Amino acid sequence: MAKPVMHMPECVGRRFARLRARCARVPAPLTAAALALAGVACAGPPEGSGGPSGALLPRAAQPSAAASADIPAVAAAAGPASGVAVSPAAGASAVPLRLRWMRVPRVIGRIDAPSLGLIVNLDDPYSVQVGERYAARRGIPPEQVLRVHLPRQPRLSQAQAAELREAVERHFGPQVQGLALAWVQPYAVECQSITAVLTLGFDPQLCRNPCGKPAASRYFDSASGAPWRDLALRPSMLLAAGGAEQALALIERGIAADASLGLRGGLPAQAWFMATRDAARSVRLPLFPPPTLLRGAGVRTQLGVGDLPRSADRLLLLQTGAARLQGLEALPWLPGALADHLTSFGGQLDGASGQTPATAWIDAGATASYGTVSEPCNHPGKFPHPQLALLHYLQGSSALEAYWKSVKWPQQGLFVGEPLAAPFARPAAP
């Protein structure tokens, strides 16, 4: 059965159909440089992207006349407003990259405090302090807090992870749909992330070929608002930061984010998608959405060239590709912001790899992030899909759900942040 699809009102659909006939063309200042640097083709999404291209925008994504009729206006954002000025490579073609919105399923419901389980490591003072504060501030039911004893080290063995997974399955009842893990280490189980192993189980074949393509997640681009009930899995997220003080601030940002965006008359938030000088780490470029004002949601999608945007304001989402990043704390983060960088070892939170860890985004003011714990190679399907992360978030999903649903092959990927942040959720009726 085909997945239900969100559609625009008919009048907006006709106008956008005319735009689709021309295609959403990225102008030469971005195209000539970014295509040459990223080495991407213009024929459509790469393998692992998931979902069809060229679909109608969701109802919340009604483009303004300027955004739909004058796509070359993005040239301003691709020049001085972006992080690094890039010149076209010699002989680079200015063939436009075709960026199109894709279909997403309509999601009903979300994971909230009554359906979240929390795991605390009694042998880790950070875990105890952060876990107890999180349970109190989010109102996690006491029976949905599991206290365990784990070694404070980067990686667990398969046997240690199996014991933890068995304890999770014994403790949590069917009402628990997702998990928060209140620690920084352990973050991996051999070559796989601890969030993936607790959610999907350990894949014994993957560590023999970590650059291979594992089985696709059943939760990828899912319509489910109750994944344990529907799919027999509980997505998990590490409640991790650079220290306990930063983690407590993260908790408060997550709470502040709830139902804070998509309000009538509010200033638009921004979602920035960056093409960088690093060709291997810019492979998500063909998956970026076209620059658009999503009126119903109050979000503007922006494209830039460079590691980070210089002119960002009210930053909700940022995706880039670089091994090392600086200046994250200067960005104007909104509560609930998602941010990640495509690189090999962003999920190694001890920083031993020399690459910027995912927790650097958290310490700078983002609310959730993602990084891989072992060499994944640059398969786009092993990293958050730009459109899926945004479009699921806009439907009121939590950060936990939106990020998990955007990754096709999450086995090596570590999900980090405040799982319940849901800026587009509507508050419950009194």
C-alpha positions as CSV (number, residue, x, y, z in Angstrom):
1,M,0.0,0.0,0.0
2,A,1.3,3.4,-0.9
3,K,2.2,5.7,1.9
4,P,-0.2,8.6,2.5
5,V,1.3,11.9,1.2
6,M,0.8,15.4,2.4
7,H,-0.4,17.7,-0.4
8,M,-0.6,21.4,-0.9
9,P,-3.9,23.2,-1.5
10,E,-4.9,23.0,-5.2
11,C,-4.2,26.7,-6.0
12,V,-0.6,26.5,-4.6
13,G,-0.1,23.1,-6.3
14,R,-0.9,24.6,-9.7
15,R,1.6,27.4,-9.2
16,F,4.3,25.1,-7.9
17,A,3.7,22.7,-10.9
18,R,4.7,25.5,-13.2
19,L,7.9,25.9,-11.2
20,R,8.6,22.2,-11.3
21,A,8.3,22.3,-15.1
22,R,11.4,24.6,-15.1
23,C,12.8,22.8,-12.1
24,A,14.2,24.6,-9.0
25,R,17.5,25.6,-10.5
26,V,20.4,26.6,-8.2
27,P,22.2,29.6,-9.9
28,A,25.7,29.5,-11.2
29,P,27.4,31.2,-8.2
30,L,26.4,28.1,-6.2
31,T,26.2,25.5,-8.9
32,A,29.5,26.0,-10.8
33,A,31.6,26.0,-7.6
34,A,29.6,23.5,-5.4
35,L,29.1,20.9,-8.2
36,A,32.7,20.9,-9.1
37,L,33.8,20.6,-5.5
38,A,31.2,18.1,-4.5
39,G,31.5,16.0,-7.7
40,V,27.8,15.4,-7.9
41,A,25.6,14.6,-10.9
42,C,22.4,16.4,-11.7
43,A,20.3,13.4,-12.6
44,G,18.5,13.0,-9.3
45,P,19.1,11.7,-5.7
46,P,22.0,9.4,-5.2
47,E,21.7,5.8,-4.0
48,G,20.6,5.7,-0.4
49,S,18.6,8.9,-0.5
50,G,15.3,7.2,-0.2
51,G,12.0,8.6,-1.4
52,P,11.0,10.0,-4.8
53,S,12.0,13.4,-6.0
54,G,9.8,16.0,-7.7
55,A,6.9,15.5,-5.3
56,L,4.5,18.3,-4.2
57,L,5.4,20.3,-1.1
58,P,3.6,19.4,2.1
59,R,0.6,21.6,3.1
60,A,2.8,23.6,5.5
61,A,5.3,24.3,2.8
62,Q,3.5,26.9,0.7
63,P,6.2,28.9,-1.1
64,S,6.0,32.6,-1.4
65,A,5.7,34.2,-4.9
66,A,9.3,35.4,-4.6
67,A,10.7,32.1,-3.6
68,S,8.9,30.2,-6.3
69,A,9.2,32.7,-9.1
70,D,12.7,33.9,-8.5
71,I,14.9,31.0,-7.4
72,P,18.1,32.7,-8.7
73,A,17.7,35.0,-5.6
74,V,19.7,32.4,-3.7
75,A,22.8,33.8,-5.4
76,A,23.0,36.4,-2.6
77,A,23.1,33.7,0.0
78,A,25.7,31.7,-2.0
79,G,28.2,34.6,-2.1
80,P,29.3,36.9,0.7
81,A,26.6,35.6,3.1
82,S,28.1,32.1,3.1
83,G,31.0,31.0,5.2
84,V,33.7,30.8,2.6
85,A,33.9,32.4,-0.8
86,V,34.4,29.7,-3.5
87,S,35.6,30.2,-7.0
88,P,34.5,27.8,-9.8
89,A,37.1,25.1,-10.6
90,A,38.7,25.4,-14.0
91,G,36.5,24.1,-16.7
92,A,33.6,23.6,-14.3
93,S,30.2,23.4,-16.0
94,A,27.4,25.7,-14.9
95,V,24.7,23.0,-15.5
96,P,22.1,23.7,-12.8
97,L,21.6,21.2,-10.0
98,R,17.9,20.2,-9.9
99,L,16.7,20.5,-6.3
100,R,13.1,19.3,-5.6
101,W,11.0,18.7,-2.6
102,M,10.2,15.1,-1.9
103,R,7.2,13.2,-0.5
104,V,6.9,12.5,3.2
105,P,4.3,10.4,5.0
106,R,1.8,12.1,7.2
107,V,2.7,11.3,10.9
108,I,0.0,11.0,13.6
109,G,1.2,11.4,17.2
110,R,4.7,11.6,18.7
111,I,6.9,10.3,21.5
112,D,6.4,12.4,24.6
113,A,7.3,12.1,28.3
114,P,4.6,9.4,29.2
115,S,6.0,7.3,26.4
116,L,9.7,7.8,27.0
117,G,12.0,5.5,29.0
118,L,15.2,6.9,30.7
119,I,18.3,4.9,31.5
120,V,20.8,6.1,34.1
121,N,24.2,4.7,34.8
122,L,24.7,4.6,38.6
123,D,28.5,4.3,38.2
124,D,28.7,7.7,36.4
125,P,28.2,10.9,38.4
126,Y,27.3,12.8,35.2
127,S,24.6,10.2,34.4
128,V,23.1,10.4,37.9
129,Q,23.0,14.2,38.0
130,V,21.7,14.7,34.4
131,G,19.3,11.7,34.5
132,E,17.6,12.8,37.7
133,R,17.3,16.3,36.5
134,Y,15.8,15.2,33.2
135,A,13.3,12.9,34.9
136,A,12.2,15.7,37.1
137,R,12.0,18.4,34.5
138,R,10.3,16.3,31.9
139,G,8.0,14.4,34.2
140,I,9.2,10.9,33.3
141,P,7.2,8.4,35.3
142,P,9.4,6.8,38.0
143,E,8.6,3.3,36.7
144,Q,10.1,4.3,33.4
145,V,13.5,5.0,34.8
146,L,16.0,2.1,34.5
147,R,19.1,2.3,36.7
148,V,22.1,0.2,35.6
149,H,25.8,-0.3,36.2
150,L,28.0,0.3,33.1
151,P,31.7,0.9,32.7
152,R,32.7,4.5,31.9
153,Q,34.5,3.8,28.7
154,P,34.0,4.6,25.0
155,R,32.9,1.2,23.8
156,L,31.1,-1.8,25.1
157,S,31.6,-5.4,24.0
158,Q,28.8,-7.3,22.3
159,A,28.3,-9.3,25.5
160,Q,28.0,-6.1,27.6
161,A,25.6,-4.6,25.2
162,A,23.5,-7.7,25.1
163,E,23.1,-7.6,28.9
164,L,22.0,-4.0,28.7
165,R,19.5,-4.7,25.9
166,E,18.0,-7.6,27.9
167,A,17.7,-5.3,31.0
168,V,15.9,-2.7,28.8
169,E,13.4,-5.3,27.4
170,R,12.7,-6.7,30.9
171,H,12.1,-3.3,32.5
172,F,10.1,-1.3,30.0
173,G,6.5,-2.0,29.2
174,P,4.6,-1.6,25.9
175,Q,3.8,2.1,26.7
176,V,7.5,3.0,26.3
177,Q,8.1,4.0,22.6
178,G,11.6,5.6,22.8
179,L,14.7,5.9,25.1
180,A,16.9,8.6,26.5
181,L,20.4,7.5,27.7
182,A,21.8,9.8,30.3
183,W,25.5,9.6,29.7
184,V,28.4,10.5,27.4
185,Q,30.2,7.2,27.5
186,P,29.8,4.4,26.4
187,Y,28.8,5.7,23.0
188,A,29.6,2.6,20.9
189,V,29.4,-1.1,20.8
190,E,32.5,-2.2,18.8
191,C,32.0,-0.5,15.4
192,Q,28.3,0.5,16.0
193,S,26.7,3.2,18.0
194,I,25.1,2.4,21.3
195,T,21.9,4.2,20.2
196,A,21.6,1.9,17.1
197,V,22.4,-1.3,19.0
198,L,19.8,-0.6,21.7
199,T,17.2,0.3,19.0
200,L,18.0,-2.2,16.2
201,G,20.3,-4.8,17.8
202,F,23.9,-5.5,16.9
203,D,24.8,-6.3,13.2
204,P,27.7,-8.8,13.3
205,Q,28.4,-8.5,9.6
206,L,28.9,-4.7,9.6
207,C,32.2,-4.6,11.5
208,R,33.8,-6.8,8.9
209,N,33.1,-4.1,6.3
210,P,32.1,-0.9,8.0
211,C,32.0,0.9,4.6
212,G,29.3,-1.5,3.4
213,K,25.6,-1.0,3.2
214,P,23.7,-2.6,6.1
215,A,20.0,-3.4,6.2
216,A,17.8,-0.3,6.0
217,S,16.1,0.8,9.2
218,R,12.4,-0.1,9.5
219,Y,11.9,3.4,11.0
220,F,13.4,5.3,8.0
221,D,10.8,7.9,6.8
222,S,8.2,6.1,8.8
223,A,4.7,7.4,9.5
224,S,4.6,5.8,12.9
225,G,4.2,7.9,16.0
226,A,4.5,4.8,18.2
227,P,7.5,2.8,16.9
228,W,7.5,0.1,19.6
229,R,3.8,-0.6,19.0
230,D,4.1,-0.5,15.2
231,L,7.7,-1.7,14.5
232,A,8.9,-3.4,17.7
233,L,11.8,-0.9,18.1
234,R,12.5,2.0,20.4
235,P,14.6,4.8,18.9
236,S,17.2,6.1,21.4
237,M,19.2,9.2,21.9
238,L,22.2,10.0,24.1
239,L,21.6,12.9,26.5
240,A,25.2,13.9,26.1
241,A,27.1,17.2,26.3
242,G,30.6,18.4,27.1
243,G,29.8,18.4,30.8
244,A,27.0,18.3,33.3
245,E,26.5,22.1,33.2
246,Q,26.1,22.0,29.4
247,A,23.7,19.0,29.7
248,L,21.5,20.8,32.2
249,A,21.3,23.8,29.8
250,L,20.5,21.3,27.0
251,I,17.5,20.1,29.0
252,E,16.2,23.6,29.4
253,R,16.5,24.3,25.7
254,G,14.6,21.2,24.9
255,I,11.8,22.3,27.2
256,A,11.8,25.8,25.8
257,A,11.5,24.5,22.3
258,D,8.2,22.7,22.8
259,A,5.4,24.3,20.7
260,S,7.5,27.5,20.2
261,L,7.5,27.6,16.3
262,G,5.0,27.6,13.5
263,L,2.9,30.2,15.3
264,R,0.8,32.7,13.4
265,G,2.6,36.0,13.0
266,G,5.9,34.7,14.3
267,L,9.2,35.5,12.6
268,P,10.5,32.7,10.3
269,A,13.1,30.3,11.5
270,Q,15.9,29.4,9.1
271,A,17.2,26.0,7.9
272,W,20.7,26.3,6.3
273,F,22.2,23.6,4.0
274,M,25.9,24.2,3.2
275,A,28.1,23.0,0.3
276,T,31.7,23.0,1.4
277,R,35.1,22.8,-0.2
278,D,35.4,19.2,1.0
279,A,34.1,17.1,-1.9
280,A,33.9,13.8,0.0
281,R,31.8,15.5,2.8
282,S,29.4,17.4,0.5
283,V,27.7,14.4,-1.0
284,R,24.3,15.4,0.5
285,L,24.1,18.4,-1.9
286,P,21.7,16.7,-4.3
287,L,19.3,16.0,-1.4
288,F,19.1,19.6,-0.3
289,P,15.6,21.3,-0.6
290,P,15.2,24.3,-2.9
291,P,15.3,27.7,-1.2
292,T,11.8,28.3,-0.1
293,L,9.7,30.2,2.4
294,L,7.5,27.6,4.0
295,R,4.7,29.9,5.1
296,G,2.5,27.6,7.1
297,A,5.5,26.4,9.2
298,G,7.3,29.8,9.3
299,V,10.6,28.3,8.1
300,R,12.9,29.5,5.3
301,T,15.3,27.1,3.7
302,Q,18.6,28.6,2.7
303,L,21.6,27.3,0.6
304,G,25.1,28.4,1.1
305,V,28.7,27.7,0.2
306,G,31.2,27.2,3.0
307,D,31.4,25.4,6.3
308,L,29.0,27.7,8.2
309,P,26.6,30.5,7.3
310,R,27.6,34.0,8.1
311,S,24.2,35.7,7.9
312,A,22.0,33.2,9.7
313,D,19.2,34.3,12.0
314,R,16.9,32.3,14.2
315,L,18.7,29.1,13.2
316,L,16.6,25.9,13.4
317,L,18.6,23.5,11.3
318,L,22.1,23.4,9.9
319,Q,23.8,20.7,7.9
320,T,27.3,20.9,6.6
321,G,30.3,18.7,5.7
322,A,33.7,19.2,7.4
323,A,36.0,17.3,9.6
324,R,36.7,20.2,12.0
325,L,34.5,23.3,12.7
326,Q,35.0,26.5,14.6
327,G,32.7,29.3,15.6
328,L,29.7,27.2,16.4
329,E,28.9,29.2,19.6
330,A,28.5,32.4,17.5
331,L,25.6,31.1,15.6
332,P,22.0,32.3,16.5
333,W,20.5,29.1,17.7
334,L,16.8,28.6,18.4
335,P,15.7,26.2,21.1
336,G,15.2,22.9,19.4
337,A,17.8,23.4,16.7
338,L,19.2,20.4,14.9
339,A,22.8,20.5,13.6
340,D,25.2,18.0,12.2
341,H,28.3,17.7,10.0
342,L,29.0,14.8,7.6
343,T,32.4,13.4,8.6
344,S,33.8,10.0,9.7
345,F,34.1,10.3,13.4
346,G,31.6,12.9,14.7
347,G,30.1,10.3,17.0
348,Q,33.4,9.6,18.8
349,L,32.6,11.9,21.7
350,D,36.0,11.6,23.4
351,G,37.5,13.6,20.6
352,A,40.3,11.1,20.1
353,S,39.9,11.2,16.3
354,G,40.8,14.9,16.1
355,Q,37.4,15.6,14.3
356,T,34.8,17.8,15.8
357,P,32.4,15.7,17.9
358,A,28.6,15.9,17.8
359,T,28.6,17.3,21.4
360,A,30.4,20.5,20.1
361,W,27.1,21.4,18.5
362,I,25.3,20.8,21.8
363,D,27.7,22.9,23.8
364,A,27.4,25.7,21.3
365,G,23.6,25.9,21.6
366,A,22.0,23.2,19.3
367,T,19.5,20.8,20.8
368,A,20.3,17.6,18.9
369,S,23.0,16.3,16.6
370,Y,24.4,13.2,15.0
371,G,27.7,11.6,14.2
372,T,29.2,8.3,13.3
373,V,31.4,6.2,15.6
374,S,33.4,4.3,13.0
375,E,34.4,4.9,9.4
376,P,31.1,4.8,7.4
377,C,32.5,6.0,4.1
378,N,30.5,8.9,2.7
379,H,27.2,7.0,1.9
380,P,24.5,9.7,2.1
381,G,22.2,7.0,3.6
382,K,24.4,6.8,6.7
383,F,23.7,10.4,7.6
384,P,20.6,12.5,8.2
385,H,18.7,13.2,5.0
386,P,18.3,17.0,4.8
387,Q,14.6,17.0,3.7
388,L,13.4,14.2,5.8
389,A,14.9,15.6,9.0
390,L,13.2,19.0,8.4
391,L,9.8,17.7,7.0
392,H,9.3,15.3,9.9
393,Y,10.2,17.9,12.4
394,L,7.7,20.4,10.9
395,Q,4.9,17.9,11.5
396,G,5.4,18.1,15.2
397,S,7.7,15.1,15.7
398,S,10.2,15.2,18.5
399,A,14.0,15.7,17.8
400,L,14.4,12.0,18.5
401,E,11.9,11.0,15.9
402,A,12.8,13.5,13.2
403,Y,16.5,12.6,13.3
404,W,16.0,8.8,13.4
405,K,13.5,8.9,10.6
406,S,16.0,10.8,8.4
407,V,18.8,8.1,8.5
408,K,18.4,5.0,6.3
409,W,21.4,3.2,7.6
410,P,21.9,4.4,11.2
411,Q,23.9,1.4,12.6
412,Q,27.1,3.5,12.9
413,G,25.4,6.7,13.8
414,L,25.1,8.2,17.3
415,F,22.0,10.3,18.0
416,V,22.8,13.0,20.6
417,G,20.6,15.6,22.3
418,E,17.4,16.3,24.1
419,P,15.0,13.7,22.6
420,L,11.6,15.3,23.4
421,A,12.2,18.7,22.0
422,A,9.3,19.4,19.6
423,P,9.1,23.0,18.5
424,F,6.2,22.4,16.0
425,A,4.1,20.3,18.3
426,R,0.9,21.8,19.3
427,P,0.3,22.1,23.1
428,A,-2.3,19.8,24.6
429,A,-5.8,21.2,25.1
430,P,-6.4,22.2,28.8
